Amino acid sequence: MISIIVNNYGRSYLLPLVMQCYNRSVFKGEPIEMVIIDDNSPEPFEEYLKLALQTIHPYFNVRAFQTHNQGSWTNPGITANLGVKQSKGDVIILNPSDMIPFNPYTLQVVSEYHRSHPMTHLSSTEIPLTHTSWSEGKYPTTGGELSLPGSSMPRSLFDKIGGFDERFRTYGHEDADILWRIYYGAEDLGIHHDHHKELFYLHLSPAHVLLNSPAHELLKQSCTNNDGYVRENMTKRNWVVNPNGWGVWPKLTEILSYHGEMN
């Protein structure tokens, strides 16, 4: 089974788009589930979620949970870890709610790759919304960057590297940290990294500006402390397993469980 992990804060209006992009090409090779973890978003998360299910009718299973964190997007790492912890798949795709899979064969590519490449992290190419190709009416095939969001790996590999480091606070850097731990720890941990040229994800974070989201200012909070922490860890090649453990939260509510037709 492949589990698509969607962690969300302040972007619930993008959930129908994420769901539709995975639903547009039915993959029959193995069961698929989408696990959505919302970090108590200020907008009506449950309403957007139900609207997405009612209009799209995804063929895969969907389970959604919500934390009881009060305030802002304070810990994206723990939210993603919670999603993985709730998942049932032996392969996971890390897909924050502002990342849209561009290739309709994404699930097929991920499934076929991981069945023949055990213990390998497979990164995608992230294409920002501001990429010049969009304004020129072209399909952007270059100019992106290797990305953790939109990447996939066996669940066992995620467990082995310790998941996201939950000491990061506010928005950003937890993804850079785990990428560096994969790169630097590959040889000693017996894992591999690869990049697939057919996996493209559109990064919609700038949509917060265009859509005037009320969450946008919260997402821009200072990451000064995180910057120093990342630099220190990278200098020391601190790729060891996350010392904090992961996926622990005092309150986590299951909002709904949807059973897709093909699972």
C-alpha positions in Angstrom: 0.0 0.0 0.0 1.1 3.6 -0.7 0.2 6.2 1.9 0.1 9.8 0.7 0.8 12.0 3.8 -0.7 15.5 3.6 0.1 17.8 6.5 -1.8 21.0 6.5 -2.1 24.4 8.2 -4.0 27.3 6.7 -4.2 25.8 3.3 -7.4 23.7 3.5 -8.7 25.4 0.4 -6.0 23.5 -1.6 -7.1 20.1 -0.4 -9.6 19.6 -3.3 -6.8 20.3 -5.8 -4.4 17.9 -4.1 -7.0 15.2 -4.0 -8.1 15.8 -7.6 -4.5 15.6 -8.9 -4.0 12.2 -7.4 -7.4 11.0 -8.5 -7.1 11.9 -12.1 -5.2 8.8 -13.1 -6.5 5.7 -11.5 -3.7 3.4 -10.5 -4.8 -0.2 -10.0 -1.4 -1.7 -9.0 -1.9 -1.6 -5.3 -4.1 0.0 -2.6 -3.7 3.7 -2.0 -4.6 5.8 1.0 -4.4 9.6 1.7 -3.8 10.5 5.4 -4.4 14.2 6.1 -3.2 15.8 9.4 -4.5 19.3 10.0 -2.7 21.4 12.7 -5.9 23.1 13.9 -6.1 25.5 10.9 -8.0 28.9 11.4 -10.2 28.2 8.4 -13.0 25.5 8.4 -10.8 22.5 7.6 -13.6 20.0 7.9 -15.8 21.9 5.5 -13.2 22.0 2.8 -12.4 18.4 3.3 -16.0 17.3 3.0 -16.4 19.5 -0.1 -13.4 17.8 -1.7 -14.8 14.3 -1.0 -18.3 15.2 -2.3 -17.1 16.7 -5.5 -14.2 14.5 -6.4 -15.2 11.0 -5.0 -11.6 9.7 -4.9 -11.1 6.1 -5.7 -8.6 5.8 -2.8 -9.2 5.7 0.9 -9.0 9.0 2.9 -8.5 9.4 6.6 -8.3 12.8 8.2 -7.1 13.9 11.6 -6.9 17.2 13.5 -4.6 18.3 16.3 -5.7 20.5 19.1 -2.8 22.9 18.9 -3.8 26.4 19.6 -2.2 29.2 17.7 -0.2 29.0 14.5 1.8 26.6 12.4 4.3 25.9 15.2 5.6 22.4 14.4 5.2 21.1 10.8 7.6 18.2 11.6 5.4 16.7 14.2 2.4 17.1 12.0 4.0 15.1 9.2 5.3 12.5 11.7 1.8 12.1 13.0 0.5 11.4 9.5 3.2 8.7 8.9 2.4 7.2 12.3 -1.3 6.9 11.4 -0.6 5.5 7.9 -0.9 1.9 6.9 1.2 1.8 3.8 4.7 0.3 3.4 5.6 3.2 1.1 4.9 6.8 1.9 4.7 10.0 -0.2 5.3 13.2 1.8 2.9 15.8 0.3 2.3 19.0 2.2 -1.0 20.6 1.2 0.7 23.2 -1.0 2.4 20.6 -3.3 0.6 19.4 -6.4 1.7 16.3 -8.3 2.0 17.3 -12.0 2.5 13.9 -13.6 -0.8 11.9 -13.8 1.4 8.7 -13.5 3.0 9.7 -10.2 1.5 6.8 -8.2 2.5 4.3 -10.8 6.1 5.7 -11.0 6.4 5.6 -7.2 5.0 2.1 -6.9 7.1 0.5 -9.6 10.3 2.3 -8.4 10.1 1.2 -4.8 9.2 -2.3 -5.6 12.5 -2.7 -7.3 14.6 -0.3 -5.2 14.3 -1.1 -1.4 15.5 1.3 1.2 15.8 4.2 -1.3 14.6 7.7 -0.8 13.2 9.0 -4.1 13.1 12.8 -4.5 11.0 14.8 -6.9 11.6 18.2 -8.6 9.8 21.1 -7.1 8.5 23.8 -9.5 7.6 27.1 -7.9 4.4 28.9 -8.9 6.7 31.8 -10.0 8.6 29.7 -12.5 8.9 31.6 -15.8 7.5 28.7 -17.9 4.0 29.3 -16.5 3.8 32.9 -17.8 5.1 31.6 -21.2 2.4 29.0 -21.4 5.0 26.1 -21.3 5.4 23.0 -19.3 8.3 23.5 -16.9 10.7 20.6 -17.2 13.8 22.3 -15.9 14.7 25.0 -13.5 13.2 23.4 -10.4 15.0 22.0 -7.4 15.3 18.7 -5.6 12.6 18.5 -3.0 11.6 16.6 0.1 8.0 17.5 -0.3 6.7 15.3 -3.0 9.4 12.7 -2.3 8.7 9.1 -1.4 10.4 6.3 0.6 9.6 3.0 2.3 8.0 3.5 5.7 10.9 1.4 7.2 13.4 4.0 5.8 11.5 6.8 7.4 11.5 5.0 10.7 15.2 4.2 10.4 16.2 7.9 10.0 13.9 8.9 12.8 11.4 10.9 10.9 11.3 14.7 11.0 13.1 16.4 13.9 10.4 17.8 16.1 12.6 20.4 17.7 12.1 22.7 14.7 9.5 25.4 15.3 7.5 27.6 12.9 7.6 27.2 9.1 10.5 25.6 7.2 13.8 23.9 7.6 12.6 20.6 9.0 12.5 19.3 5.4 16.1 20.5 4.7 17.3 18.8 7.9 15.8 15.4 7.0 17.3 15.6 3.5 20.7 16.2 4.9 20.4 13.3 7.3 19.5 11.0 4.3 22.4 12.3 2.3 25.0 12.2 5.0 23.7 9.0 6.7 23.2 7.0 3.6 26.4 4.9 3.8 26.4 4.2 7.5 22.6 3.6 7.7 22.5 1.4 4.6 20.1 3.6 2.7 20.1 5.2 -0.8 18.9 8.3 -2.5 17.7 8.8 -6.0 15.9 11.4 -8.1 13.3 10.6 -10.7 13.1 13.0 -13.7 9.4 12.3 -14.2 8.3 13.4 -10.8 7.3 17.1 -10.8 5.4 18.9 -8.1 4.0 22.4 -8.4 4.7 24.4 -5.2 1.7 26.6 -4.5 3.0 28.5 -1.4 3.0 31.8 -3.3 -0.8 31.2 -3.7 -1.1 32.5 -0.1 -0.1 35.9 -1.4 -2.4 35.7 -4.5 -5.3 34.4 -2.5 -4.8 36.8 0.4 -5.0 33.9 2.9 -5.4 35.0 6.5 -2.8 32.4 7.5 -0.1 33.9 5.3 1.3 36.3 7.9 1.5 33.4 10.4 3.4 31.3 7.9 6.0 34.0 7.5 7.1 33.9 11.2 10.8 34.2 11.9 12.9 31.1 11.5 16.1 32.6 12.9 16.6 30.0 15.6 16.0 27.2 13.1 18.7 28.6 10.7 21.3 28.4 13.4 20.2 24.9 14.4 20.4 23.6 10.8 23.8 25.1 10.2 25.2 23.5 13.4 23.8 20.1 12.5 25.0 20.2 8.9 28.5 21.2 10.1 28.7 18.3 12.5 27.1 15.9 9.9 24.4 15.3 12.5 22.4 12.9 10.5 21.7 10.5 13.4 18.2 9.3 14.2 16.0 12.0 15.6 16.6 12.0 19.4 13.2 13.3 20.2 11.2 10.3 19.1 8.3 11.3 16.8 4.6 11.5 16.3 3.6 12.2 19.9 0.7 14.5 20.6 -1.6 14.7 23.6 -4.8 15.1 21.5 -5.5 13.9 18.0 -9.0 13.6 16.7 -10.0 11.5 13.7 -12.3 13.7 11.7 -13.5 11.2 9.1 -12.7 7.9 7.3 -13.6 7.6 3.7 -13.5 4.3 1.8 -12.7 4.6 -1.9 -14.3 2.4 -4.5 -11.1 0.6 -5.5 -9.7 -0.2 -2.1 
